[in-house]
């Protein structure tokens, strides 16, 4: 065999090996740290990610308002909506976009730095709404009903553990009346693979010694915690908690629209 052909075959073999190796290391990394980090560690990881990712505190990013796919949802499902509760408001992007469309928005966010930045940005843009600090994965202590509830961009995927998500969905119902719309955006995948199973096994092994909550298929650290949903999974969580799914789609990011059944 000529040398150039041998080198080409060798390069292809090395590529395949390195791809498998990096996939293994990525799965092992996620599994190990998911097992090692408890709830406080996961929460701090999320806080650190948003503190160091400066796009969320850039005026240009936030002043753009809603993405095209978010505008599609609002136009198609919020025709009768006047008041909105927005949880996970970030630096105010969605508050600005919704306020410009004429909605009255009560906004909440768990990251103190984003709350401070967002409120300054809202004042700068002469938006009457403000962002109130709210501990992660909770609902406001003062109950008030809204025409719609929105869980901010991808925030539902930051909630670790199905029991925690189920409780959160149930708690939201106190803020909804018959006909209120619930909009959730999330990170999605078509299905599970071997890497997901490895992450869960490694996490379970480490978690046995740390006594931390068992990870689920779809849990990853990238580097903060993300749960990747399959369509059947997120629909099942809503149905279990008494919601009726109105629309599900994966345009650019997964979103689901529901109401109390």
Buried (B, 14 or more C-beta within 10 A) or exposed (E): EEEEEEEEEEEEEEEEEEEEEEBEEBBBBBBBBBBBBEBEBBBEBBBEBBBEEEEBBEBEEBBEBBBEBBEBBBEEBBEEBEBBBBBBBBBBBBBBBBBEBEBBBBBBBBBEBBBBBBBBBBEEBEBEBBBEEBEBBEBBEEEEEBBBBBBBBBBBBBBBBBEBBBBBBBBBBEBBEEEBBBBBBBBBBEEBEEBBEBBBBBBBEBBEEEEBBEBBBBBBBEBBBBBBBBBEBBBEBBEEBEBEBBEBBBEEBBBBBBBBE
